[in-house]
Amino acid sequence: MDTDFLDRIMGAEVGVGRVDDFVGKLWTGWKAIREQGVAQPLHLGLFRSDYLLHSPSADEPVSLKQVEFNTISSSFGPLSQQTAALHRYLYNSTRYYDTSPQLRPENFPPNTTLSGLASGLAEGHKAYGVPEAHILFVVQDGERNVFDQRWLEYELLEKHSIHVTRQTLTQLTSSASTNARTSALIISPATEVSVVYFRAGYTPNDFTQPAHFEARFLLEKSRAIKCPSIPLQLAGGKKVQEVLAKPGVVEQFLKDQGEDVIREIRASWMGMWGLDDDEESIDAAGNVVGDTMTKDTEAEREPAGLKRALANYANLVLKPQREGGGNNVYKASIPPFLASLPPQERAAWISMELIVPPQGLGNYLVRSGGGHVKAEVVSELGIFGWALFGGEERKVVKEEEAGWLVRTKGRENDEGGVAAGFSVLDSILLVD
């Protein structure tokens, strides 16, 4: 909701958008829409916050550390619910052959991610106020993760009597229009849209022609509630995560929550900094100050953030402003990557200290077609939730937690995406 903050951090004039073409185009389109007047003040977010256990040494207690916060296309919620149901079914049918005393009915927590996320979309539909309107799912060409999305579609129809229309950005270039008088979004021939739910649009690969950006901006201009809106998508950028971790920044947004809440949130964060950071490049309010570098001076000297990354590369991951997995640079790959990175592109990357998962956690992962078993694993916990907020009073209308996701991978894999083939869906077993 803080437009000035997002302009400074992600904008195409002084922020990430000046060196990241994809972010810059989204921000520039959003700026033009703001200047024309925003037709829909409400924002809808279906979020997922991801965590790993952190155990840097035997002398330190295990803690929970945040990997990232996802504001667009937070996937695998419905399939995670099905995975948890599968494991409960296997327990009921086999008792897992009494292999552990921890395998008891009460130790299998319920997972209602499907109904939780669907209720968020339904709440947005209700706020729009046209019962016969459809929810639009914007999906990728050749979508592979269709089953996760279809569960949401069926839940909306069966439990909320809301119809879903699925279209790609390519289809929308010719099918979408807005009513000149009401700004209602219409999908030809005559389907009004209440909520636009983006399961595409988070990667430059989804925008292979200028018409795709035009379609994205047409959706943003409309009166339909966007999930997410462009500013909410930008707010999920890695650079925003890094800036919030700077001293005094998150406090300005959570000043009413109290010191204990802020301390607990900060305790879940690893160290982060920008490759282009100088000591005083961004102040506590997110303002660019001091001796910051311009495009003309970036190549002349190395900023402190770059030097720090080179000195600590063995314990770091570099992240760009991208979602979907497979975009990060880890450990020994960092120095050669930085040597090849154009100086003007440094501002698009952040450095993050690696989370160190506990040692010796065994399980069995068999890759289809691979045939090999991996014995030491790492599991990542994702917590889903949704929020409908905004309007003239700039406050939360409603928000709820909406279930969980577990992904398990071999410890030797740095990446963790399911669709990218690095991990598998799993579920939680509580232990005494």
C-alpha positions as CSV (number, residue, x, y, z in Angstrom):
1,M,0.0,0.0,0.0
2,D,3.0,2.3,0.4
3,T,3.4,3.5,-3.2
4,D,6.4,5.8,-2.5
5,F,8.3,2.8,-0.9
6,L,7.7,0.6,-3.9
7,D,8.6,3.3,-6.3
8,R,12.0,3.8,-4.5
9,I,12.8,0.1,-4.2
10,M,11.3,-1.5,-7.4
11,G,10.8,1.5,-9.7
12,A,12.3,2.1,-13.2
13,E,13.7,5.5,-12.2
14,V,15.8,4.8,-9.1
15,G,15.0,1.2,-8.1
16,V,15.4,-2.3,-9.4
17,G,13.3,-1.6,-12.5
18,R,16.0,0.6,-14.0
19,V,18.3,-2.5,-14.5
20,D,15.7,-5.3,-14.6
21,D,13.7,-4.9,-17.8
22,F,10.9,-7.2,-16.7
23,V,10.4,-5.4,-13.4
24,G,10.8,-2.1,-15.1
25,K,8.0,-2.8,-17.6
26,L,5.6,-3.9,-14.9
27,W,6.4,-0.8,-12.8
28,T,6.1,1.6,-15.7
29,G,2.7,0.1,-16.7
30,W,1.5,0.4,-13.1
31,K,2.7,4.0,-12.9
32,A,0.8,4.9,-16.1
33,I,-2.4,3.3,-14.7
34,R,-2.0,5.2,-11.4
35,E,-1.8,8.4,-13.3
36,Q,-5.0,7.6,-15.2
37,G,-6.9,6.6,-12.1
38,V,-7.2,3.1,-10.5
39,A,-10.6,1.5,-11.1
40,Q,-10.3,-1.1,-8.3
41,P,-8.8,-0.1,-5.0
42,L,-9.1,-3.6,-3.5
43,H,-6.2,-6.1,-3.6
44,L,-6.4,-9.8,-3.2
45,G,-3.4,-11.9,-2.3
46,L,-3.1,-15.7,-2.0
47,F,0.2,-16.0,-0.2
48,R,2.7,-18.6,0.8
49,S,5.5,-18.0,3.3
50,D,8.3,-20.6,3.1
51,Y,10.6,-21.8,5.9
52,L,13.5,-24.2,6.6
53,L,14.9,-25.5,9.9
54,H,18.2,-23.8,10.7
55,S,20.8,-25.6,12.7
56,P,24.2,-24.0,12.1
57,S,25.9,-26.0,14.9
58,A,25.3,-28.6,17.6
59,D,25.6,-25.9,20.3
60,E,22.8,-23.7,18.9
61,P,19.0,-24.5,19.1
62,V,17.2,-25.4,16.0
63,S,15.2,-22.4,14.7
64,L,12.7,-21.7,11.8
65,K,14.1,-19.3,9.1
66,Q,12.1,-17.7,6.3
67,V,13.2,-18.5,2.8
68,E,10.9,-16.1,1.0
69,F,7.3,-14.7,0.8
70,N,5.4,-15.5,-2.3
71,T,2.7,-13.0,-3.5
72,I,1.9,-14.5,-7.0
73,S,1.0,-18.0,-8.2
74,S,1.7,-19.6,-4.8
75,S,1.2,-23.2,-6.0
76,F,0.7,-26.7,-4.8
77,G,-1.8,-25.9,-2.0
78,P,-4.6,-28.3,-3.3
79,L,-2.1,-31.0,-4.1
80,S,-0.5,-30.6,-0.7
81,Q,-3.9,-31.3,0.9
82,Q,-4.3,-34.4,-1.2
83,T,-0.8,-35.6,-0.2
84,A,-1.7,-35.2,3.5
85,A,-4.9,-37.1,2.9
86,L,-2.9,-39.9,1.2
87,H,-0.6,-40.3,4.2
88,R,-3.5,-40.4,6.6
89,Y,-5.2,-43.0,4.4
90,L,-2.0,-45.1,4.3
91,Y,-1.9,-44.9,8.1
92,N,-5.5,-46.0,8.5
93,S,-5.1,-48.8,6.0
94,T,-1.7,-50.2,7.1
95,R,-0.8,-48.4,10.4
96,Y,2.6,-48.1,8.5
97,Y,3.3,-51.6,9.9
98,D,3.9,-50.2,13.4
99,T,7.3,-48.8,12.4
100,S,7.2,-46.0,14.9
101,P,5.3,-45.1,18.1
102,Q,5.0,-41.5,16.7
103,L,2.6,-42.8,14.0
104,R,-0.7,-42.1,15.8
105,P,-3.9,-40.5,14.4
106,E,-3.5,-37.3,16.4
107,N,0.0,-36.7,15.0
108,F,-1.3,-36.3,11.4
109,P,-2.5,-32.6,11.4
110,P,-5.4,-31.7,9.1
111,N,-4.6,-29.7,6.0
112,T,-7.5,-27.6,4.5
113,T,-5.5,-25.6,2.0
114,L,-7.9,-26.2,-0.8
115,S,-10.9,-24.9,1.0
116,G,-8.9,-22.1,2.6
117,L,-7.5,-20.7,-0.7
118,A,-10.8,-21.1,-2.5
119,S,-12.5,-19.1,0.3
120,G,-10.1,-16.3,-0.4
121,L,-11.0,-16.2,-4.0
122,A,-14.7,-16.5,-3.1
123,E,-14.3,-13.5,-0.7
124,G,-12.9,-11.4,-3.5
125,H,-15.8,-12.5,-5.8
126,K,-18.3,-11.5,-3.1
127,A,-16.6,-8.1,-2.6
128,Y,-16.9,-7.5,-6.4
129,G,-20.7,-7.8,-6.0
130,V,-21.8,-9.4,-9.2
131,P,-22.8,-13.0,-8.4
132,E,-23.0,-14.2,-12.0
133,A,-19.5,-13.0,-12.8
134,H,-16.7,-15.5,-13.4
135,I,-13.3,-15.8,-11.8
136,L,-10.6,-15.6,-14.5
137,F,-7.6,-18.0,-14.1
138,V,-4.7,-16.6,-16.1
139,V,-2.5,-19.6,-17.0
140,Q,0.6,-20.4,-18.9
141,D,0.7,-21.8,-22.4
142,G,1.2,-25.5,-22.2
143,E,0.4,-25.4,-18.4
144,R,1.9,-28.5,-16.7
145,N,0.6,-27.8,-13.2
146,V,-3.1,-27.9,-14.3
147,F,-4.2,-30.4,-11.7
148,D,-3.3,-28.2,-8.7
149,Q,-5.3,-25.4,-10.4
150,R,-8.3,-27.6,-11.3
151,W,-8.9,-28.5,-7.7
152,L,-9.5,-24.8,-6.9
153,E,-11.8,-24.5,-9.9
154,Y,-13.9,-27.5,-8.8
155,E,-14.0,-26.2,-5.2
156,L,-15.2,-22.8,-6.3
157,L,-18.0,-24.3,-8.4
158,E,-19.1,-27.0,-6.0
159,K,-18.8,-25.1,-2.7
160,H,-19.3,-21.5,-3.8
161,S,-21.3,-21.7,-7.1
162,I,-18.7,-19.6,-8.8
163,H,-17.7,-20.4,-12.4
164,V,-14.1,-20.2,-13.6
165,T,-12.8,-19.2,-17.0
166,R,-9.2,-20.3,-17.9
167,Q,-7.2,-18.3,-20.5
168,T,-3.6,-17.6,-21.4
169,L,-2.2,-14.2,-21.9
170,T,-2.1,-15.0,-25.6
171,Q,-5.8,-15.8,-25.6
172,L,-6.5,-12.6,-23.6
173,T,-4.9,-10.4,-26.3
174,S,-8.0,-11.0,-28.4
175,S,-10.7,-12.0,-25.9
176,A,-10.4,-9.4,-23.2
177,S,-11.9,-5.9,-23.2
178,T,-13.2,-3.4,-20.7
179,N,-16.5,-1.6,-20.5
180,A,-15.9,2.1,-21.3
181,R,-18.4,3.2,-18.8
182,T,-18.0,0.8,-15.8
183,S,-14.4,-0.5,-16.4
184,A,-15.8,-4.0,-16.0
185,L,-13.5,-6.7,-17.5
186,I,-15.3,-8.7,-20.2
187,I,-14.1,-11.9,-21.8
188,S,-15.7,-12.4,-25.2
189,P,-18.4,-12.9,-26.0
190,A,-20.0,-11.6,-22.8
191,T,-18.5,-12.9,-19.5
192,E,-17.9,-10.4,-16.8
193,V,-14.9,-11.1,-14.5
194,S,-15.0,-10.5,-10.8
195,V,-11.5,-11.7,-9.8
196,V,-8.3,-12.2,-11.9
197,Y,-6.2,-15.0,-10.4
198,F,-2.7,-15.1,-11.9
199,R,-1.1,-18.5,-12.3
200,A,1.1,-16.9,-15.0
201,G,2.8,-13.5,-15.4
202,Y,5.5,-14.0,-12.9
203,T,8.4,-14.6,-15.3
204,P,9.5,-12.8,-18.5
205,N,9.0,-16.1,-20.3
206,D,5.3,-15.5,-20.1
207,F,5.6,-12.3,-22.1
208,T,7.0,-13.3,-25.4
209,Q,5.3,-10.4,-27.4
210,P,4.4,-6.8,-26.6
211,A,0.7,-7.7,-26.7
212,H,1.2,-9.9,-23.6
213,F,2.1,-6.8,-21.6
214,E,-0.8,-4.9,-23.1
215,A,-3.1,-7.7,-22.0
216,R,-1.6,-7.6,-18.5
217,F,-2.1,-3.9,-18.2
218,L,-5.7,-4.1,-19.6
219,L,-6.5,-6.5,-16.7
220,E,-4.9,-4.1,-14.2
221,K,-6.9,-1.2,-15.5
222,S,-10.2,-3.0,-15.1
223,R,-12.6,-3.0,-12.2
224,A,-12.0,-6.7,-11.5
225,I,-10.1,-7.5,-8.3
226,K,-6.6,-8.7,-9.1
227,C,-4.8,-11.6,-7.3
228,P,-2.3,-10.1,-7.2
229,S,-2.3,-6.5,-8.4
230,I,0.9,-5.3,-10.0
231,P,2.0,-3.4,-6.8
232,L,1.3,-6.6,-4.8
233,Q,3.4,-8.6,-7.2
234,L,6.2,-6.1,-7.0
235,A,6.0,-6.1,-3.2
236,G,6.9,-9.8,-3.4
237,G,10.3,-9.0,-5.0
238,K,13.5,-10.2,-3.4
239,K,14.8,-6.7,-3.2
240,V,11.8,-5.7,-1.0
241,Q,12.5,-8.7,1.2
242,E,16.1,-7.5,1.5
243,V,15.3,-3.9,2.2
244,L,12.7,-4.8,4.9
245,A,15.5,-6.7,6.7
246,K,17.5,-3.5,7.0
247,P,17.6,-1.8,10.5
248,G,14.5,0.2,11.2
249,V,12.6,-0.6,7.9
250,V,10.1,-3.2,8.9
251,E,9.4,-1.3,12.1
252,Q,7.8,1.5,10.1
253,F,5.2,-0.9,8.8
254,L,4.7,-2.8,12.1
255,K,5.0,0.0,14.6
256,D,1.5,-0.8,16.0
257,Q,2.4,-4.5,16.6
258,G,4.8,-4.0,19.4
259,E,8.5,-4.8,19.9
260,D,7.9,-8.5,20.7
261,V,6.2,-9.2,17.4
262,I,8.8,-7.3,15.5
263,R,11.6,-9.2,17.3
264,E,10.0,-12.5,16.6
265,I,9.7,-11.7,12.9
266,R,13.2,-10.5,12.6
267,A,14.4,-13.7,14.4
268,S,13.1,-15.7,11.4
269,W,15.2,-13.8,8.8
270,M,18.7,-14.6,7.6
271,G,21.2,-11.9,6.8
272,M,20.5,-10.2,3.5
273,W,22.1,-7.3,1.5
274,G,22.2,-5.9,-2.1
275,L,25.1,-6.4,-4.4
276,D,25.0,-2.7,-5.1
277,D,24.8,-1.7,-1.4
278,D,27.2,0.9,-0.1
279,E,27.2,1.5,3.7
280,E,24.5,4.1,3.6
281,S,22.8,3.5,0.3
282,I,19.3,3.0,1.7
283,D,18.1,4.5,5.0
284,A,15.6,3.1,7.5
285,A,12.6,4.6,5.5
286,G,13.7,3.0,2.3
287,N,15.1,6.2,0.8
288,V,18.1,6.2,-1.4
289,V,20.7,8.4,0.2
290,G,24.4,9.1,0.5
291,D,27.0,8.2,-2.1
292,T,24.9,5.8,-4.2
293,M,26.1,4.7,-7.6
294,T,24.6,5.6,-10.9
295,K,24.9,3.8,-14.2
296,D,27.9,5.9,-15.0
297,T,29.9,5.2,-11.9
298,E,28.9,1.5,-11.2
299,A,31.7,0.2,-13.4
300,E,34.3,2.4,-11.8
301,R,34.4,0.8,-8.3
302,E,33.2,-2.2,-6.4
303,P,30.4,-1.5,-3.9
304,A,30.6,-2.9,-0.4
305,G,27.8,-5.4,-1.1
306,L,29.7,-7.0,-3.9
307,K,32.9,-7.2,-1.9
308,R,31.0,-8.8,1.0
309,A,29.4,-11.4,-1.3
310,L,32.8,-12.4,-2.8
311,A,34.3,-12.7,0.7
312,N,31.4,-14.9,2.0
313,Y,30.3,-16.8,-1.2
314,A,30.6,-20.3,0.4
315,N,27.8,-19.5,2.7
316,L,25.5,-17.5,0.4
317,V,22.8,-17.7,-2.3
318,L,22.3,-14.9,-4.8
319,K,18.7,-14.2,-5.8
320,P,17.3,-12.2,-8.7
321,Q,13.7,-10.7,-8.9
322,R,12.3,-13.9,-10.3
323,E,9.8,-16.6,-9.2
324,G,9.3,-20.2,-10.2
325,G,12.6,-21.9,-9.2
326,G,15.9,-22.4,-11.0
327,N,17.0,-18.8,-10.9
328,N,19.4,-18.6,-7.9
329,V,23.2,-18.9,-7.8
330,Y,24.8,-20.8,-4.9
331,K,28.2,-21.0,-3.2
332,A,31.1,-21.9,-5.5
333,S,29.1,-20.7,-8.5
334,I,29.0,-17.2,-7.1
335,P,32.5,-15.8,-7.9
336,P,32.5,-16.7,-11.6
337,F,28.9,-15.5,-11.9
338,L,29.8,-12.1,-10.4
339,A,32.8,-11.8,-12.7
340,S,30.5,-12.1,-15.6
341,L,27.6,-10.0,-14.3
342,P,27.5,-6.5,-15.9
343,P,28.0,-3.9,-13.2
344,Q,24.7,-2.1,-14.1
345,E,22.8,-5.3,-13.4
346,R,24.0,-5.7,-9.8
347,A,21.0,-3.8,-8.4
348,A,18.7,-6.6,-9.6
349,W,20.3,-9.2,-7.2
350,I,20.5,-9.7,-3.5
351,S,22.8,-11.8,-1.3
352,M,21.2,-14.0,1.4
353,E,23.0,-16.1,4.0
354,L,22.3,-19.8,3.5
355,I,20.0,-21.6,5.9
356,V,21.8,-24.6,7.3
357,P,19.3,-27.5,7.8
358,P,19.9,-30.2,10.5
359,Q,22.2,-33.1,9.6
360,G,21.3,-36.7,9.4
361,L,17.6,-36.6,8.4
362,G,16.9,-39.7,6.4
363,N,14.2,-40.6,3.9
364,Y,13.8,-42.3,0.6
365,L,13.3,-40.4,-2.7
366,V,13.1,-42.3,-5.9
367,R,13.3,-40.2,-9.1
368,S,11.1,-41.4,-12.0
369,G,13.4,-43.0,-14.6
370,G,16.4,-42.4,-12.4
371,G,16.1,-45.4,-10.1
372,H,18.4,-44.1,-7.4
373,V,17.5,-43.5,-3.7
374,K,18.6,-40.4,-1.8
375,A,18.9,-41.0,1.9
376,E,19.6,-37.6,3.5
377,V,16.9,-35.0,2.9
378,V,15.7,-31.5,3.7
379,S,12.1,-30.5,4.1
380,E,10.7,-27.0,3.4
381,L,7.5,-25.8,5.1
382,G,5.1,-23.4,3.4
383,I,2.3,-21.6,5.2
384,F,-0.6,-20.4,3.0
385,G,-2.9,-17.5,3.7
386,W,-5.0,-14.9,2.0
387,A,-5.8,-11.3,2.5
388,L,-8.4,-9.0,0.9
389,F,-7.4,-5.4,1.6
390,G,-7.3,-1.8,0.4
391,G,-10.1,0.6,-0.4
392,E,-10.5,4.2,0.7
393,E,-9.7,3.4,4.3
394,R,-6.5,1.5,3.4
395,K,-7.1,-1.3,5.8
396,V,-7.4,-5.1,5.8
397,V,-11.0,-6.2,5.0
398,K,-10.3,-9.8,5.9
399,E,-7.4,-12.3,6.1
400,E,-7.1,-15.9,7.1
401,E,-4.4,-18.6,7.3
402,A,-5.1,-21.3,4.7
403,G,-3.2,-24.5,5.3
404,W,0.3,-25.7,4.6
405,L,2.7,-27.3,2.2
406,V,5.8,-29.5,2.7
407,R,8.4,-30.2,0.0
408,T,11.2,-32.6,0.6
409,K,14.4,-32.9,-1.5
410,G,17.8,-34.5,-1.4
411,R,20.2,-32.5,0.8
412,E,22.7,-32.1,-2.1
413,N,20.2,-30.1,-4.2
414,D,20.3,-26.3,-3.7
415,E,17.1,-25.6,-5.6
416,G,13.7,-26.8,-4.2
417,G,11.0,-26.5,-6.8
418,V,8.6,-29.4,-7.4
419,A,7.7,-28.5,-11.0
420,A,11.4,-28.0,-11.7
421,G,12.0,-31.6,-10.6
422,F,14.1,-30.9,-7.5
423,S,11.7,-31.9,-4.7
424,V,8.5,-33.9,-4.0
425,L,5.3,-33.1,-2.1
426,D,5.3,-34.4,1.4
427,S,3.3,-33.8,4.6
428,I,3.7,-33.1,8.3
429,L,4.0,-35.7,11.1
430,L,4.0,-34.1,14.5
431,V,6.3,-35.8,17.1
432,D,6.3,-35.7,20.9
